[in-house]
Amino acid sequence: MIFCFGIFNSKVSLQYETNNPGDCVSQISGRNLCQDIEQGKILIIIDIVLIVLSMLFRKKIVRD
């Protein structure tokens, strides 16, 4: 869930910190905001996979 807020924050920065809609580099911080968004998406996918795997193997992970 934290990664979703990171993507939202990067999209807001992309809107207000660049001159053109196609630009990805922030005028203020100099960061590549498009790269930050893509990394956030990858982290969300990894997070979902780990959650699903932990749900599938919960009996093996937690032994009563």
N, CA, C and O atoms as CSV, one atom per row, in Angstrom:
chain,resi,resn,atom,element,x,y,z
A,1,MET,N,N,0.813,-1.187,0.000
A,1,MET,CA,C,0.000,0.000,0.000
A,1,MET,C,C,0.865,1.263,0.000
A,1,MET,O,O,0.486,2.287,-0.569
A,2,ILE,N,N,2.016,1.177,0.636
A,2,ILE,CA,C,2.908,2.331,0.692
A,2,ILE,C,C,3.403,2.692,-0.703
A,2,ILE,O,O,3.575,3.869,-1.019
A,3,PHE,N,N,3.633,1.673,-1.542
A,3,PHE,CA,C,4.122,1.929,-2.889
A,3,PHE,C,C,3.085,2.678,-3.725
A,3,PHE,O,O,3.445,3.461,-4.605
A,4,CYS,N,N,1.791,2.439,-3.451
A,4,CYS,CA,C,0.732,3.167,-4.162
A,4,CYS,C,C,0.813,4.659,-3.865
A,4,CYS,O,O,0.640,5.487,-4.758
A,5,PHE,N,N,1.077,4.997,-2.601
A,5,PHE,CA,C,1.221,6.402,-2.238
A,5,PHE,C,C,2.462,7.005,-2.896
A,5,PHE,O,O,2.462,8.177,-3.270
A,6,GLY,N,N,3.512,6.207,-3.035
A,6,GLY,CA,C,4.716,6.673,-3.705
A,6,GLY,C,C,4.467,7.000,-5.165
A,6,GLY,O,O,4.962,8.002,-5.681
A,7,ILE,N,N,3.692,6.143,-5.833
A,7,ILE,CA,C,3.351,6.393,-7.239
A,7,ILE,C,C,2.484,7.640,-7.345
A,7,ILE,O,O,2.691,8.471,-8.230
A,8,PHE,N,N,1.514,7.772,-6.446
A,8,PHE,CA,C,0.641,8.948,-6.448
A,8,PHE,C,C,1.474,10.218,-6.234
A,8,PHE,O,O,1.266,11.220,-6.919
A,9,ASN,N,N,2.395,10.177,-5.304
A,9,ASN,CA,C,3.266,11.325,-5.029
A,9,ASN,C,C,4.117,11.671,-6.248
A,9,ASN,O,O,4.288,12.846,-6.575
A,10,SER,N,N,4.647,10.658,-6.915
A,10,SER,CA,C,5.467,10.900,-8.107
A,10,SER,C,C,4.635,11.476,-9.243
A,10,SER,O,O,5.123,12.316,-9.998
A,11,LYS,N,N,3.387,11.038,-9.377
A,11,LYS,CA,C,2.522,11.568,-10.434
A,11,LYS,C,C,2.165,13.025,-10.169
A,11,LYS,O,O,2.100,13.830,-11.098
A,12,VAL,N,N,1.933,13.364,-8.900
A,12,VAL,CA,C,1.669,14.764,-8.558
A,12,VAL,C,C,2.911,15.602,-8.845
A,12,VAL,O,O,2.810,16.695,-9.404
A,13,SER,N,N,4.065,15.099,-8.470
A,13,SER,CA,C,5.317,15.807,-8.760
A,13,SER,C,C,5.516,15.943,-10.262
A,13,SER,O,O,5.982,16.980,-10.733
A,14,LEU,N,N,5.168,14.913,-11.014
A,14,LEU,CA,C,5.305,14.937,-12.472
A,14,LEU,C,C,4.441,16.047,-13.068
A,14,LEU,O,O,4.823,16.686,-14.048
A,15,GLN,N,N,3.280,16.267,-12.467
A,15,GLN,CA,C,2.368,17.287,-12.981
A,15,GLN,C,C,2.853,18.700,-12.658
A,15,GLN,O,O,2.771,19.593,-13.502
A,16,TYR,N,N,3.352,18.902,-11.451
A,16,TYR,CA,C,3.667,20.260,-11.016
A,16,TYR,C,C,5.143,20.641,-11.114
A,16,TYR,O,O,5.467,21.826,-11.037
A,17,GLU,N,N,6.031,19.691,-11.277
A,17,GLU,CA,C,7.460,19.999,-11.283
A,17,GLU,C,C,8.096,19.910,-12.661
A,17,GLU,O,O,9.315,20.026,-12.787
A,18,THR,N,N,7.289,19.706,-13.696
A,18,THR,CA,C,7.822,19.667,-15.062
A,18,THR,C,C,7.120,20.726,-15.906
A,18,THR,O,O,6.000,21.138,-15.606
A,19,ASN,N,N,7.801,21.157,-16.967
A,19,ASN,CA,C,7.216,22.187,-17.830
A,19,ASN,C,C,6.278,21.609,-18.869
A,19,ASN,O,O,5.203,22.159,-19.109
A,20,ASN,N,N,6.670,20.509,-19.487
A,20,ASN,CA,C,5.871,19.886,-20.547
A,20,ASN,C,C,5.278,18.581,-20.049
A,20,ASN,O,O,5.879,17.919,-19.203
A,21,PRO,N,N,4.106,18.192,-20.556
A,21,PRO,CA,C,3.488,16.924,-20.115
A,21,PRO,C,C,4.339,15.697,-20.422
A,21,PRO,O,O,4.207,14.681,-19.740
A,22,GLY,N,N,5.201,15.760,-21.421
A,22,GLY,CA,C,6.018,14.610,-21.794
A,22,GLY,C,C,7.336,14.510,-21.042
A,22,GLY,O,O,8.052,13.517,-21.176
A,23,ASP,N,N,7.664,15.530,-20.252
A,23,ASP,CA,C,8.920,15.524,-19.507
A,23,ASP,C,C,8.842,14.576,-18.316
A,23,ASP,O,O,7.775,14.363,-17.740
A,24,CYS,N,N,9.981,14.019,-17.965
A,24,CYS,CA,C,10.047,13.108,-16.819
A,24,CYS,C,C,10.972,13.610,-15.722
A,24,CYS,O,O,10.895,13.142,-14.586
A,25,VAL,N,N,11.839,14.549,-16.045
A,25,VAL,CA,C,12.823,15.031,-15.079
A,25,VAL,C,C,12.254,16.237,-14.339
A,25,VAL,O,O,11.795,17.201,-14.952
A,26,SER,N,N,12.293,16.166,-13.022
A,26,SER,CA,C,11.781,17.241,-12.176
A,26,SER,C,C,12.663,18.473,-12.283
A,26,SER,O,O,13.890,18.367,-12.266
A,27,GLN,N,N,12.047,19.628,-12.393
A,27,GLN,CA,C,12.783,20.893,-12.418
A,27,GLN,C,C,13.345,21.225,-11.042
A,27,GLN,O,O,14.351,21.927,-10.939
A,28,ILE,N,N,12.711,20.731,-9.987
A,28,ILE,CA,C,13.106,21.071,-8.621
A,28,ILE,C,C,14.192,20.134,-8.102
A,28,ILE,O,O,15.244,20.588,-7.653
A,29,SER,N,N,13.937,18.826,-8.162
A,29,SER,CA,C,14.881,17.876,-7.568
A,29,SER,C,C,15.841,17.258,-8.593
A,29,SER,O,O,16.888,16.733,-8.213
A,30,GLY,N,N,15.501,17.314,-9.872
A,30,GLY,CA,C,16.344,16.721,-10.897
A,30,GLY,C,C,16.166,15.212,-11.034
A,30,GLY,O,O,16.899,14.570,-11.787
A,31,ARG,N,N,15.202,14.639,-10.316
A,31,ARG,CA,C,14.965,13.188,-10.365
A,31,ARG,C,C,14.139,12.823,-11.591
A,31,ARG,O,O,13.341,13.620,-12.084
A,32,ASN,N,N,14.347,11.610,-12.070
A,32,ASN,CA,C,13.560,11.070,-13.168
A,32,ASN,C,C,12.286,10.475,-12.560
A,32,ASN,O,O,12.302,9.368,-12.021
A,33,LEU,N,N,11.195,11.216,-12.654
A,33,LEU,CA,C,9.947,10.812,-12.013
A,33,LEU,C,C,9.305,9.613,-12.703
A,33,LEU,O,O,8.652,8.804,-12.043
A,34,CYS,N,N,9.475,9.485,-14.002
A,34,CYS,CA,C,8.925,8.329,-14.724
A,34,CYS,C,C,9.593,7.038,-14.252
A,34,CYS,O,O,8.942,6.001,-14.131
A,35,GLN,N,N,10.890,7.113,-13.989
A,35,GLN,CA,C,11.610,5.946,-13.482
A,35,GLN,C,C,11.115,5.585,-12.082
A,35,GLN,O,O,10.979,4.405,-11.759
A,36,ASP,N,N,10.847,6.588,-11.256
A,36,ASP,CA,C,10.313,6.335,-9.915
A,36,ASP,C,C,8.951,5.647,-9.977
A,36,ASP,O,O,8.667,4.752,-9.181
A,37,ILE,N,N,8.116,6.064,-10.917
A,37,ILE,CA,C,6.793,5.457,-11.079
A,37,ILE,C,C,6.931,4.000,-11.515
A,37,ILE,O,O,6.247,3.126,-10.980
A,38,GLU,N,N,7.806,3.734,-12.477
A,38,GLU,CA,C,8.016,2.358,-12.946
A,38,GLU,C,C,8.561,1.470,-11.836
A,38,GLU,O,O,8.134,0.323,-11.702
A,39,GLN,N,N,9.497,1.977,-11.040
A,39,GLN,CA,C,10.026,1.198,-9.927
A,39,GLN,C,C,8.938,0.909,-8.898
A,39,GLN,O,O,8.897,-0.178,-8.321
A,40,GLY,N,N,8.064,1.872,-8.672
A,40,GLY,CA,C,6.945,1.659,-7.749
A,40,GLY,C,C,6.012,0.572,-8.241
A,40,GLY,O,O,5.536,-0.244,-7.451
A,41,LYS,N,N,5.744,0.552,-9.537
A,41,LYS,CA,C,4.890,-0.492,-10.111
A,41,LYS,C,C,5.520,-1.869,-9.949
A,41,LYS,O,O,4.833,-2.835,-9.618
A,42,ILE,N,N,6.820,-1.959,-10.182
A,42,ILE,CA,C,7.523,-3.235,-10.020
A,42,ILE,C,C,7.464,-3.697,-8.567
A,42,ILE,O,O,7.246,-4.878,-8.298
A,43,LEU,N,N,7.657,-2.775,-7.641
A,43,LEU,CA,C,7.607,-3.131,-6.219
A,43,LEU,C,C,6.213,-3.574,-5.794
A,43,LEU,O,O,6.080,-4.458,-4.948
A,44,ILE,N,N,5.175,-2.977,-6.366
A,44,ILE,CA,C,3.799,-3.403,-6.068
A,44,ILE,C,C,3.584,-4.829,-6.549
A,44,ILE,O,O,2.987,-5.637,-5.837
A,45,ILE,N,N,4.064,-5.150,-7.749
A,45,ILE,CA,C,3.904,-6.504,-8.285
A,45,ILE,C,C,4.642,-7.514,-7.415
A,45,ILE,O,O,4.106,-8.578,-7.105
A,46,ILE,N,N,5.869,-7.187,-7.019
A,46,ILE,CA,C,6.631,-8.080,-6.143
A,46,ILE,C,C,5.911,-8.267,-4.818
A,46,ILE,O,O,5.853,-9.376,-4.287
A,47,ASP,N,N,5.365,-7.188,-4.289
A,47,ASP,CA,C,4.629,-7.238,-3.021
A,47,ASP,C,C,3.402,-8.146,-3.128
A,47,ASP,O,O,3.137,-8.936,-2.222
A,48,ILE,N,N,2.657,-8.039,-4.221
A,48,ILE,CA,C,1.466,-8.879,-4.418
A,48,ILE,C,C,1.860,-10.346,-4.535
A,48,ILE,O,O,1.202,-11.215,-3.963
A,49,VAL,N,N,2.937,-10.625,-5.277
A,49,VAL,CA,C,3.399,-12.005,-5.420
A,49,VAL,C,C,3.792,-12.582,-4.058
A,49,VAL,O,O,3.453,-13.724,-3.748
A,50,LEU,N,N,4.499,-11.802,-3.251
A,50,LEU,CA,C,4.896,-12.277,-1.926
A,50,LEU,C,C,3.696,-12.507,-1.014
A,50,LEU,O,O,3.687,-13.454,-0.227
A,51,ILE,N,N,2.699,-11.657,-1.113
A,51,ILE,CA,C,1.486,-11.850,-0.309
A,51,ILE,C,C,0.767,-13.122,-0.724
A,51,ILE,O,O,0.327,-13.894,0.129
A,52,VAL,N,N,0.643,-13.347,-2.028
A,52,VAL,CA,C,-0.034,-14.558,-2.511
A,52,VAL,C,C,0.743,-15.807,-2.101
A,52,VAL,O,O,0.152,-16.794,-1.665
A,53,LEU,N,N,2.061,-15.761,-2.242
A,53,LEU,CA,C,2.873,-16.923,-1.845
A,53,LEU,C,C,2.770,-17.194,-0.349
A,53,LEU,O,O,2.698,-18.349,0.070
A,54,SER,N,N,2.764,-16.150,0.444
A,54,SER,CA,C,2.638,-16.365,1.895
A,54,SER,C,C,1.259,-16.896,2.260
A,54,SER,O,O,1.121,-17.638,3.233
A,55,MET,N,N,0.244,-16.529,1.499
A,55,MET,CA,C,-1.087,-17.088,1.748
A,55,MET,C,C,-1.142,-18.556,1.341
A,55,MET,O,O,-1.784,-19.363,2.013
A,56,LEU,N,N,-0.479,-18.905,0.254
A,56,LEU,CA,C,-0.486,-20.290,-0.202
A,56,LEU,C,C,0.290,-21.210,0.743
A,56,LEU,O,O,-0.104,-22.357,0.959
A,57,PHE,N,N,1.374,-20.715,1.296
A,57,PHE,CA,C,2.229,-21.542,2.145
A,57,PHE,C,C,2.119,-21.181,3.624
A,57,PHE,O,O,3.063,-21.395,4.384
A,58,ARG,N,N,0.978,-20.635,4.037
A,58,ARG,CA,C,0.836,-20.199,5.427
A,58,ARG,C,C,0.897,-21.361,6.411
A,58,ARG,O,O,1.370,-21.188,7.534
A,59,LYS,N,N,0.429,-22.538,6.014
A,59,LYS,CA,C,0.483,-23.691,6.911
A,59,LYS,C,C,1.919,-24.134,7.151
A,59,LYS,O,O,2.252,-24.587,8.246
A,60,LYS,N,N,2.773,-24.007,6.137
A,60,LYS,CA,C,4.171,-24.390,6.277
A,60,LYS,C,C,4.966,-23.310,7.014
A,60,LYS,O,O,5.942,-23.603,7.706
A,61,ILE,N,N,4.531,-22.055,6.853
A,61,ILE,CA,C,5.240,-20.948,7.497
A,61,ILE,C,C,4.919,-20.924,8.992
A,61,ILE,O,O,5.822,-20.818,9.822
A,62,VAL,N,N,3.635,-21.023,9.332
A,62,VAL,CA,C,3.199,-20.972,10.730
A,62,VAL,C,C,2.774,-22.370,11.133
A,62,VAL,O,O,1.779,-22.904,10.641
A,63,ARG,N,N,3.537,-22.946,12.026
A,63,ARG,CA,C,3.212,-24.292,12.502
A,63,ARG,C,C,2.586,-24.179,13.877
A,63,ARG,O,O,3.112,-23.519,14.773
A,64,ASP,N,N,1.463,-24.832,14.018
A,64,ASP,CA,C,0.739,-24.751,15.303
A,64,ASP,C,C,1.397,-25.591,16.364
A,64,ASP,O,O,0.922,-25.637,17.498
